[in-house]
Amino acid sequence: MNGISIFVAGTIIGSIATAIAVGKNSSGKNYMLAQLTDIAPVQCPCGDSRRAFSSPDNPVATLHLTTIKTDSQVHYHKKLTEIYLIQEGSGHMELDGEKIPVKPMSAIMIKPGCRHRAVGKMKIAICVIPAFDPSDECFD
């Protein structure tokens, strides 16, 4: 891992922590803590996803740890921006029909309206801004 990769990963994670710390949650604390290994995975168009910080009192951002088994289903979001950080594996991202090779420490920002999917066996950390809303998962 080179210095640029560490900087990018640290910036993404730092931004998530800063965004979530903006307001107090229902527990009265200025932070939220999640142990992703303790969160049960749910099926999603991408594979299996562990979704942290999903709660009614958090409209800011969520963090998903998603496992892509082979490939995911093409989808898009009307309101959500997603930042993907490839942690393990390799393959490619299909972004508005363009195939972009990815490997560990590749980071991609996917803006609203971009049709996307991951292809290959990968583990991806996904920052969703604003917080994930299942009604904003759209398919053609």
Contacts in CASP RR format, 6 or more apart in sequence:
PFRMAT RR
TARGET T0000
AUTHOR 0000-0000-0000
METHOD contacts of the structure
MODEL  1
MNGISIFVAGTIIGSIATAIAVGKNSSGKNYMLAQLTDIAPVQCPCGDSR
RAFSSPDNPVATLHLTTIKTDSQVHYHKKLTEIYLIQEGSGHMELDGEKI
PVKPMSAIMIKPGCRHRAVGKMKIAICVIPAFDPSDECFD
1 105 0 8 1.000
5 105 0 8 1.000
8 105 0 8 1.000
8 107 0 8 1.000
9 85 0 8 1.000
9 105 0 8 1.000
9 107 0 8 1.000
12 83 0 8 1.000
12 85 0 8 1.000
12 107 0 8 1.000
12 127 0 8 1.000
15 127 0 8 1.000
16 61 0 8 1.000
16 63 0 8 1.000
16 127 0 8 1.000
17 31 0 8 1.000
19 60 0 8 1.000
19 61 0 8 1.000
19 129 0 8 1.000
20 31 0 8 1.000
20 32 0 8 1.000
20 53 0 8 1.000
20 58 0 8 1.000
20 60 0 8 1.000
20 61 0 8 1.000
21 30 0 8 1.000
21 31 0 8 1.000
22 60 0 8 1.000
23 30 0 8 1.000
24 30 0 8 1.000
25 31 0 8 1.000
25 32 0 8 1.000
25 55 0 8 1.000
25 57 0 8 1.000
25 58 0 8 1.000
26 55 0 8 1.000
26 57 0 8 1.000
32 53 0 8 1.000
32 55 0 8 1.000
32 58 0 8 1.000
34 52 0 8 1.000
34 53 0 8 1.000
34 63 0 8 1.000
36 50 0 8 1.000
36 52 0 8 1.000
36 63 0 8 1.000
36 65 0 8 1.000
37 50 0 8 1.000
39 50 0 8 1.000
39 51 0 8 1.000
39 52 0 8 1.000
40 50 0 8 1.000
41 48 0 8 1.000
41 49 0 8 1.000
41 50 0 8 1.000
41 67 0 8 1.000
42 48 0 8 1.000
42 49 0 8 1.000
42 50 0 8 1.000
42 51 0 8 1.000
43 49 0 8 1.000
44 64 0 8 1.000
44 66 0 8 1.000
44 137 0 8 1.000
45 72 0 8 1.000
45 73 0 8 1.000
45 75 0 8 1.000
45 117 0 8 1.000
45 137 0 8 1.000
45 139 0 8 1.000
46 66 0 8 1.000
46 68 0 8 1.000
46 72 0 8 1.000
46 73 0 8 1.000
46 117 0 8 1.000
46 118 0 8 1.000
46 124 0 8 1.000
47 66 0 8 1.000
47 67 0 8 1.000
47 68 0 8 1.000
47 69 0 8 1.000
47 72 0 8 1.000
48 66 0 8 1.000
48 67 0 8 1.000
48 69 0 8 1.000
49 64 0 8 1.000
49 65 0 8 1.000
49 66 0 8 1.000
49 67 0 8 1.000
49 126 0 8 1.000
50 64 0 8 1.000
50 65 0 8 1.000
50 66 0 8 1.000
51 62 0 8 1.000
51 63 0 8 1.000
51 64 0 8 1.000
51 132 0 8 1.000
52 62 0 8 1.000
52 63 0 8 1.000
52 64 0 8 1.000
52 65 0 8 1.000
53 61 0 8 1.000
53 62 0 8 1.000
53 63 0 8 1.000
53 131 0 8 1.000
54 62 0 8 1.000
54 131 0 8 1.000
54 132 0 8 1.000
58 131 0 8 1.000
59 130 0 8 1.000
59 131 0 8 1.000
60 129 0 8 1.000
60 130 0 8 1.000
60 131 0 8 1.000
61 127 0 8 1.000
61 128 0 8 1.000
61 129 0 8 1.000
61 130 0 8 1.000
61 131 0 8 1.000
62 127 0 8 1.000
62 128 0 8 1.000
62 131 0 8 1.000
62 132 0 8 1.000
63 125 0 8 1.000
63 126 0 8 1.000
63 127 0 8 1.000
63 128 0 8 1.000
64 125 0 8 1.000
64 126 0 8 1.000
64 128 0 8 1.000
64 132 0 8 1.000
65 123 0 8 1.000
65 124 0 8 1.000
65 125 0 8 1.000
65 126 0 8 1.000
66 123 0 8 1.000
66 124 0 8 1.000
66 125 0 8 1.000
66 126 0 8 1.000
67 122 0 8 1.000
67 123 0 8 1.000
67 124 0 8 1.000
68 118 0 8 1.000
68 119 0 8 1.000
68 120 0 8 1.000
68 121 0 8 1.000
68 122 0 8 1.000
68 123 0 8 1.000
68 124 0 8 1.000
69 121 0 8 1.000
70 119 0 8 1.000
70 120 0 8 1.000
70 121 0 8 1.000
71 117 0 8 1.000
71 118 0 8 1.000
71 119 0 8 1.000
71 120 0 8 1.000
72 117 0 8 1.000
72 118 0 8 1.000
72 119 0 8 1.000
73 117 0 8 1.000
73 139 0 8 1.000
74 94 0 8 1.000
74 115 0 8 1.000
74 116 0 8 1.000
74 117 0 8 1.000
74 139 0 8 1.000
74 140 0 8 1.000
75 115 0 8 1.000
75 116 0 8 1.000
75 117 0 8 1.000
75 137 0 8 1.000
75 138 0 8 1.000
75 139 0 8 1.000
76 112 0 8 1.000
76 113 0 8 1.000
76 114 0 8 1.000
76 115 0 8 1.000
76 116 0 8 1.000
76 138 0 8 1.000
77 112 0 8 1.000
77 113 0 8 1.000
77 136 0 8 1.000
77 137 0 8 1.000
77 138 0 8 1.000
78 112 0 8 1.000
78 113 0 8 1.000
78 136 0 8 1.000
78 138 0 8 1.000
79 112 0 8 1.000
79 130 0 8 1.000
79 133 0 8 1.000
79 136 0 8 1.000
80 112 0 8 1.000
80 128 0 8 1.000
80 129 0 8 1.000
80 130 0 8 1.000
80 132 0 8 1.000
80 133 0 8 1.000
80 136 0 8 1.000
81 109 0 8 1.000
81 110 0 8 1.000
81 111 0 8 1.000
81 112 0 8 1.000
81 128 0 8 1.000
81 129 0 8 1.000
82 109 0 8 1.000
82 110 0 8 1.000
82 116 0 8 1.000
82 126 0 8 1.000
82 127 0 8 1.000
82 128 0 8 1.000
82 129 0 8 1.000
83 107 0 8 1.000
83 108 0 8 1.000
83 109 0 8 1.000
83 110 0 8 1.000
83 126 0 8 1.000
83 127 0 8 1.000
83 129 0 8 1.000
84 93 0 8 1.000
84 106 0 8 1.000
84 107 0 8 1.000
84 108 0 8 1.000
84 109 0 8 1.000
84 110 0 8 1.000
84 118 0 8 1.000
84 124 0 8 1.000
84 125 0 8 1.000
84 126 0 8 1.000
85 105 0 8 1.000
85 106 0 8 1.000
85 107 0 8 1.000
85 124 0 8 1.000
85 125 0 8 1.000
85 126 0 8 1.000
85 127 0 8 1.000
86 102 0 8 1.000
86 103 0 8 1.000
86 104 0 8 1.000
86 105 0 8 1.000
86 106 0 8 1.000
86 107 0 8 1.000
86 122 0 8 1.000
86 123 0 8 1.000
86 124 0 8 1.000
87 104 0 8 1.000
87 122 0 8 1.000
87 123 0 8 1.000
87 124 0 8 1.000
87 125 0 8 1.000
88 104 0 8 1.000
88 122 0 8 1.000
88 123 0 8 1.000
89 103 0 8 1.000
89 104 0 8 1.000
89 120 0 8 1.000
89 121 0 8 1.000
89 122 0 8 1.000
89 123 0 8 1.000
90 101 0 8 1.000
90 102 0 8 1.000
90 103 0 8 1.000
90 104 0 8 1.000
90 120 0 8 1.000
90 122 0 8 1.000
91 101 0 8 1.000
91 102 0 8 1.000
91 103 0 8 1.000
91 118 0 8 1.000
91 119 0 8 1.000
91 120 0 8 1.000
91 121 0 8 1.000
91 122 0 8 1.000
92 99 0 8 1.000
92 100 0 8 1.000
92 101 0 8 1.000
92 102 0 8 1.000
92 118 0 8 1.000
92 119 0 8 1.000
92 120 0 8 1.000
93 99 0 8 1.000
93 100 0 8 1.000
93 102 0 8 1.000
93 108 0 8 1.000
93 116 0 8 1.000
93 117 0 8 1.000
93 118 0 8 1.000
93 119 0 8 1.000
94 100 0 8 1.000
94 115 0 8 1.000
94 116 0 8 1.000
94 117 0 8 1.000
94 118 0 8 1.000
94 119 0 8 1.000
95 108 0 8 1.000
95 110 0 8 1.000
95 114 0 8 1.000
95 115 0 8 1.000
95 116 0 8 1.000
96 114 0 8 1.000
96 115 0 8 1.000
96 116 0 8 1.000
97 115 0 8 1.000
99 119 0 8 1.000
100 108 0 8 1.000
102 108 0 8 1.000
102 118 0 8 1.000
102 122 0 8 1.000
110 116 0 8 1.000
115 140 0 8 1.000
118 124 0 8 1.000
END
